[in-house]
Amino acid sequence: MDDETTAALNKQATAPDEDYRPSPRQQERQRFRRSRKRRDIWIAALCTAAFLVALCVAVVASPGWFRVHTLFLNGAEFRKTFPSILHGFWLNIQMFLIAEVLILVLGLLIALARVTRAPGLQPLRLAATVYVDVFRGVPTLLLVFLIGYGLPALQLQGTPSQPWVLGTIALVLSYAAYVAEVFRAGLNSVHPAQRNAARALGLSEPQTLRHVILPQAVRNVVPPLLNDFIALQKDTAMVAVLGPLEALREAQINADYDFNYTPYLGAALLFIAVTIPLSRYADRLQRRAAQRQRAEAAR
């Protein structure tokens, strides 16, 4: 059989049947599913709208609404202070981006140290375990205070003095412990048969880790990693206790100057504008991972 004949048979086998027509019963079922889906969408939309209207009416009718509107929802105050808060939010973004890269590297190294089975690396495994236990047990805000004020007090040569740098170091130390456990869970989720098969093919232990274990482990832990980084983006506001002019600090200065809390609302909206898209993207990745697992289980 020549190549042209084979290609024609394959095309015919994979082409959809143009003569296929669903039966009347099948068409009726499809119409019923579409109508029920439209009905469910309308019911959900109407219930949501009714709840929002009832909530707004309850808030506006409350006795303290006028004071809340004046102190928290002042449009003129929002327009006046939002540019400075937006400028400070850029520092939050910088801290987040720098810390994210460092956390990924440090967390992966700690996870690799914890899962290694070499007897000579027992001290390294013990140190990694102690690191995770300590920095997961210390609250992040307390760690920001300890690093922000304790590290400069040592007066070591080369110690950074910028508050935002010290705050970023504290965030890296705290979140690296959580990310290390996420990576460790991903490494342990790879079936041992994958390692055995790679070694049987002649790959060395580092090659097996790099080309077989790590790609699968990282793919499995991307959704929880995104959730950790969403929390990291919000926690950059904790660095405000050290004094750098980031979004929360700018909002605090403006609120104290005018005795109006609307700047805090502006800072909250900026964090929401970043975290909500990340949250939806993390949810999408989790759904895709669940679908992939169901498809693999059905094989």
N, C-alpha and C positions, 0 to 999 in steps of 0.2 A: 504494500500500500504506500503510495507516494505521499509527500508532505502536503500537497494541496488537498488530497482526499481526506487526510487526517484532520486538517484544519477545518474543512467543511463539516465533517461529522461532529467535531467538538463544538463548533458554533451552533450547529443544529441542536445538539444536546443541551447546551447552556441557554439558548434563546428561550424567552417565555412563550408559552402556547398562546398564540393570538386568537385561537378559536375558543379559548376557555371563557365561559360565562358563569358567574355564580348562580346558583339555583334561586328560585323565588324565596325559599325559606331562608337561605343565607343572606339575600338582599334585605329581607325583613329584619333579620337579626342585626345587620349592620346599621340600618336606619334606626333601630331601637337603641343601639349603643350610642350613636351620634346624638340622638335626642336626649338620652339620659345624661350624657356628658355635658351638653348645653344647659340642661336643667340644673345639674350640680354646680356648674360655673356661676349661673345666675343666683342660685341660693347662697353660695359662698360670698359672692360680691354683695348681695343685699344684706346679709347678716353682718358682714364686716362694716359696711357703710352705716347700718343702724347702730352698731356698737360704738363707732367713732363719733356719731352724732350725739348719742346718749352721754358719752364721756365728755365731749366738749360742753354740752349743756350743763352737766354736773359741775364741771370746773368753773365755767363762767358764772354760774348761779351761786357759787360758794361765797361766804361773807368776805373772805380775804382776797378775792380775785383782783380787786383794783390795786391793792398793795403789791401783790405778786406781779401783776402786769407792769407796774411802774418800776419795780426793782430788778426784775429778771427778763422782761420782754420789751425793753425800751428801744425803739427803733433808732432814734437819734444817737443813743449811746452805742448801739451796735455798729452803726456806720462809722462812728468816730474812732472806735477802738479796734475794729476788725483788721485794718491794715497792719498795725503793729503786732497783733496776735498772729496774723498770717506770716509775717516776717520771722517771728519766733518759732513758728511751727516748722520752718525750714530746718532749724537746728534739731528738732525732734526727728525729722526725716534723715538727717545726716547721722545722728546717733544710731538710729535703727539700721541703716544700711551698713555702717561700719560694724556694729555689734553682730548683725546677722552673719556676715562672712566669718568673723572670728569664732562665733558660737558653733557654726557648722564644722569648722576645722577642729576646734578643741573638743567638741562633743564626739566627733568621729574617732579621734585619737584615743579618747578615754574609753569609748565603747570597744575599740579594737584591743586595748590593753586588758579590758575585763573579760573578753571572750577568748583570749589567747590561751593555748594549752601547753606552751613550752614550760618545762619545770624551772628553767633558769630565770623566767620572767615573773616568778611568784612575788617578789617585792613590788614590781610594777603593777601587778594585779591588785595587790593589797593597797597600794597608794591610790589607785583609781577608785577602788571601793570606798575608801575613807573620804576621798574628795566628794564623791556623789552623796554619801550619807551626810556629810557636814553641810555642803552648800545647798542641798535640798531641804535641810532642816532649819536653816537660818532664813527668816523672812527677808524678802528682797529689799524692802525699805530699810530694815535694820542694816543690811549689808551695804546699802548706799551710804548710810551714815558712817559705818566702820571704815569703808574704803575712802570716802570723801574727806573725812577728818583725821583718820588714823594714819593713812599712808603718808600725807605730807608731814605729820608730826614726827615720823622717823628721821626726816631730814637726810635721806639717802641721796647721793649724787645721781642725777638723771631722773629723779621722781617727777612726774608731771604735776603741774600746779593748776592747770585749767580745770575748773569744776566740771565742765561737760565731759572732759576726758576721764576724770576720776569716776564720774557717774557711769560712763560707758563701760569702764573696767568692771565695776560692780555688777552691771547687768550681764556682762559676758560671763563672769564667774558664776553667777546664779543660774542663768539659763543654760549654760553648757552642761550642768549636772542633769537637768531635765532632758535635754536633747540627747545626751549620751545614753540615757536609758531608752529613749525612743530608737536610737540606732541599734542598741544592743538587742532590743526586741526584734527589730528587722533582721539582724544577723542570725538570731536564733530561729527565726521563722523559715529560713531556707532549709529544705530537707537535707539531711546528711548524705543522701544518695547523690545529690548534686556535687558535693565535694569528692565523694568516692569516684564518681564517673570522670570528673576532671583529672584526678590523680591517675586514674587508669589510662587516660589518654596521653599521659606523659607530662602534664602541667606541674610545675613546681608549686609549693604552698603559696608564695607570693603571687604567682600567676593565677592560681585558682581563686585567691581572694580578690584580685583585681578584676578578672574577666568573667568570673562565674558568680561568686557570692555577693560582692558589693552591688553590682547592677540590680540583682533581684531584691536585695535588702532595701536599697534606697527606693526602688519603685514601690515597695510595700509600705514604706513609712512616710511617703510624701504628704498624705492628708494630715496625719497627726503633727508633722513638722510645721505645716502651715498654721495649724491651730496654735502652736507654741509661738510662732512669729506674730500672729495676731495679738496675742497677749503681750508680747515684747513691745509692739508698737504702742500699746496703751501705757505700758509701764515706763516708757521713756519720760513720762510726766513726773515720775518720782524724783528725777534728777533735779527738779525745781527746788528741792529742799537744800541743795548746795549753792543755789544762787544764780545759775546761768539763765540768760534771758531767752528761755524757750517759751512755748505757747502758754503753758499754765502759769509761769512766772509773770509773763506779760499781762495775762488776764488778771492775776492777783494785784499787780501794781496799779492797773487801771481801775480795778474795783475799789481798792483802798483810797485812790485819789478822789474819785467821784462818789464814793459810798453807794455804788450801784453794782449789782451782780450780773448784769447782762454780759460783760466780757467773758464770764465763765461759760455762758451759753455758746458764745462764738468759738471758744476753744473746744468745747464738746462737739460742736458740729464739724470741726476740722478732723477730729479723731474719728468720728462716725463716717465721714466721707472716705477715709482710707480703710477702715476696718470692715465695713459692710461688703465692698467688692471682694476683699480677701476672704471673708467668711463664705460668700456665695461660691467663690472659686474652690474653696476647700470642700464645701458640700458637694459640688459637682465631681471633684476627684474621688470623694468617698463613694458616690453612687456608681461611678465608672469602675472603681475597684471591686465593689460588691457584685456588679454585673459580670465582671471578668471572673470572679471566684465562682459564681453560679454556673457560668458557661464551662469552666474547667471541671467543676464537679459533675456536670451533666454528661461529660464525655465518657 
